[in-house]
Amino acid sequence: MKPTLFLLLIFIETLVVSAQTNKQPYNDKQNMEVVTEREPQYPQGEQALYNFVFKNIKYSDEAKKKYIEGNVELSFDVLTDSTATNIHIISGVGYGVDEEVKKIIQKTKFSPALMMKTPVRMNVIMTFPVKAH
């Protein structure tokens, strides 16, 4: 009975320790787990970023004529200086809309990720809803 109790105590202690760490892991390019304290984010919040893109996007006449709508998914790196670089379109709707969203994100400043209170570069994947009407 004592070994079972001992294992139960170790299990409970592991849960308590992991619950206290409040850090989110991700895998870097070498597929090693990295623990961050904060992921990159738009300073005013995610909804404000979507509103910013919505207000600043310029749809082509063809996109408007065809009532293009859908999602543009981008992958980009947020650097320690708050800039977004290495922006790639993962999927999009075409008609120049994807490139417009990419241009807007390229000009946008983000709060960088923090690891042990130090700003670090981190990749982000985001999906932006678009509607050319």
Steps between C-alpha positions, in 0.01 A plus 500: 500500500785740573644491142156589362466792739852616415424494125175686557682774693760536223222525242317771699823695552569488125154640428543783749842597364383494137189703585715771660731552200237663267731486197410395148734267305558507126753328271779695335670414166709224660176354639609574856240608753536863603307650790375856462346729754301692238431443132513789252185709497349813355518761781130597483382138477407253230159654422664841453745342253212351298327841501823669390539260206131537409522882496827518306458231236457620141309249289558483127208583270492136390479377863212741565323400180520130590406559867810314616491386860682244708810474713859601442741295710849641554815375666748762619777562751471770764848630576628645826462852354122438456509472120341221296727338241527184293128524419360210298148446373392151604156522342292779359220613276696645206421812296779692675324483837765272655780739404305794647467326837871413482590868439290613797662246735845598373436858622351394834689500831454214747611443858777239469496165675672484837710213628636541850405869474716545188347587161545217248412437136198275451292375209128575495224355282185712475181483296333821385139501378446712187186611319514706179148643469 
